[in-house]
Amino acid sequence: MRVPLKWLRELVDIDVDVQELANTLSRTGSAVDKVERFAEGVSGVVVGSVLEVKDVPESDKLCIGQVDTGTDRVQVLAGAKNFRAGDKVPIALPGARVTTLDAPVDRRKMVGGRYESQGMLCSARELGVAEDHAGILVLPPETQIGADVTDLLGLDDYVLEFEIYPNRPDQMSIIGIAREVSVVYDVPLRPPSFDVAEDGPEARTLASVVVEAPKKCPRYLARVIEDVAFAASPPLAMARLSACGFRPLGNLVDATNYVLLLTGQPLHAFDLDRLAEGRIVVRSARPSERLLTLDGQKHELEPDDLVIADAFDAQALAGVMGGAASEVGEATKRVLLESAYFDPIGISRTARRRHMHTEASSRFERGADPEMVPKAAALVAELMRTWAGGRVAKGVVDVGGVPPRRKLVLRPDRVETILGIEIPVREAERFLGGLGCEVSVGKAGLEVTAPSWRPDLEREIDLIEELGRLHGYEAIPSVPRPGYRGGRTPTQLLRNRVRESLLGSGLSEATLSSFITEEDLNAIGYDGEYVKVSNPMTEDQRQLRPTLLAGLLRAAQRNIAHGLTSVRLFEIGKIFREWQAGADLPVESELVGVVLVGSMKDHWSQPDRVADAFDLKGILEVVLSELGIRGWTLEAGLGMPFHPGHGANIVLDGKPVGRFGQLRPSVARSFDLEAAVVGGLFLEPLFECAPQALKVEELPSQPPVLRDISMTLPDEVAAEDVMSTIRAAAGDLLESTALLDEYRGPQVGEGRRSLAFSLTFRAADRTLRSEEADAAREAIAQACREQHGAEIR
């Protein structure tokens, strides 16, 4: 958004250096990208009054004029003949500079030396005001002779270029920027007058409006201006449009663009005589309906497109661009002026689908001000009356209405908690009132009604953010005051424990898309419900992911393809499942997913081996330990995409909270991988069970007593079940146990295997005697005989 400084100063009194203004606004959240001069280099051009004009006999193209500059009478030859005696014109005297010449203007002998031109009359292009070079720029008759044209048209003006954030549509207007300046510098805002002189017939007798799609177009207002004459706009208006990056196109179009820049409300002018039956119908496009837009492009419309039609055909793509069939031009005598409020999402979808991002769509899709609709229309109608000599019809055709303003409550203690400083209530009232909020003191705090031009003010925290930026971020101390409480939430702390334990285990974190292709879902054999989106970023990513595994496998594939021999990735993210009955959004769950591919060798001295399910089991054990989760067990029974018998479910309190295992070879090949180990944990149930603070135990002061126990058992007895029996039978003296060895062979017999476990016994308050450790080992042996049919070796 480009804002000429002189135009800005018409709305708010500021007498500060332009660079200081830019820096101050940037510090308070209105980012100024750059400051530049408008038509820098134009100088020495003054206003002259044409005294006499006559043709040059020796030339068919040239005319010669006598011009009064206020201090002298000069003779000028010109190639254009659109001016006459009495006109006020810009004249560049010798030594002056214009945009189309590299050297200063000088006296010139012309027509074989018979005539001397003592300067040059300037067109709009030579002054940098517009691209028009067909004729001399004629100034308003009341313009003072001898006045400096540079100052008169603001050619030496500074232009501030703002970066507009998506949540601030109000700043896409001169009024919006002026409002920010008025709040920051605590000076009053002078909005323009929205009065209009109406002297024509009733507007309802000349045109009608029907809105068939009220959700996409909550409000549509039309005005009618008759007896207009298409011509060039006033020079100052053309200069301001050019300074803001708009090309002047004639008074009828320029009036709409001028008000667009001033108020932020897009408007469109239709040639009323080219609208069938003088009707406006706001409707969805019909299947295969076609429209030729003003940029010369032909569009085959879709039912999702909102169009402005007459009694029969589409005449404009609503909120985006008008159509060529009803374009205003030199033949236009009657104008139907559109001012409307369109649904932001619908305009955004149409503009993106058709790759048509216009000045109008960029404002509508951010959220235009619905209450500016009648004001902007009145201002354009008044400009068409004064610029084009039109008669404004009485009244308007206004269909629809405006939504109620949002009401919020701002608690002063909440402001202090969030910002860490106290902002006095009076200062808060001034800031919010300056932004256009209606503020009153209530029982719970400040009762705030957000203005219609600030759709981003939805919650209390939005108001607190406004107070913080207007008070000044630099005024907020970097160190909280004593007693100020802050920090991470318990869930954030637990999530960080998960992340740090995985990073400490040698894994790298991945951040992947929440969208997934149907091909990848099929590759992992997923046959459950999943959520589809109606407006996908790309057609092959129409599904929200119901699992993290497919994305991690695709990431592993990319890493292997780039030459890595070992990939160890994890992601903490959300998955999306089907809707619950009566819910507006799909069910979300937070998980951590892990994938291991390739070598697990970390050092040259280690033997090389491929990652297996036990590696991932150990990693997930570390995570559970860091969360303080105890009492979990393993259960078999994994389906797709896991290899049968090469993985397990992690169960806590009878409910599965995770799983891990070897990927089926067929699934791995679908991702161009030889093998992979995948798994993960559901974080929400784990966070519910995890203690908020981990218990730190003192280091043992007594020596351990170490024992081993070896036994043969039937093959179907799981090692985890045996370890559970060992822990239960040993009592409090058993500190830890671990599986040392597994053996199958002729020495133990068919259908049996040998398991060896290490046992660590310790007493916390004394030196444990060997006899006590031996008794505990014997209790373990007896329990294993009785419960598992074990033979102790």
Secondary structure, DSSP 4 states (H G I P E B T S, - for coil): -EEEHHHHHTTB---S-HHHHHHHHHHTT--EEEEEESSTT-EEEEEEEEEEEEE-TT-SS-EEEEEE-SS-EEEEEES-----TT-EEEEEEEEEE-TT-SS----EEETTTTEEE-SEE--TTTTTS-S--SSPPPBPTTPPTT-BHHHHTTTT-EEEEEPPPTT-GGGSSHHHHHHHHHHHHT--B-PPP----EEEEEGGGT-EEEES-TTT-SEEEEEEEES----PPPHHHHHHHHHTTPPP--HHHHHHHHHHHHHS--EEEEEGGGSGGGEEEEEEPPTT-EEEBTTS-EEE--TTSEEEE-SSSEEEETTTEEBGGG---TT---EEEEEEE--HHHHHHHHHHHT---HHHHHHTT---GGGHHHHHHHHHHHHHHHH--EEEES-EEEE--PPPPEEEE-HHHHHHHHSS---HHHHHHHHHHTT-EEEE-SSSEEEE--TT-TT--SHHHHHHHHHHHH-GGGS-SSPPTT------HHHHHHHHHHHHHHHTT-EE----SEE-HHHHHHTT--S--EE-SS-SSTT--EE-S-SHHHHHHHHHHHHHTT-SEEEEEEEEEEEEEEPTT-SSEEEEEEEEEEEEEB---STTSPP-B--HHHHHHHHHHHHHHHT--S-EEE----TTEEEEEEEEEEETTEEEEEEEEEPHHHHHHTT-S--EEEEEEHHHHHHHS-SSPPPPPPP-S--EEEEEEEEEETTS-HHHHHHHHHHHHGGGEEEEEEEEEE-STTT-TTEEEEEEEEEE--SSSPPPHHHHHHHHHHHHHHHHHHH--EE-
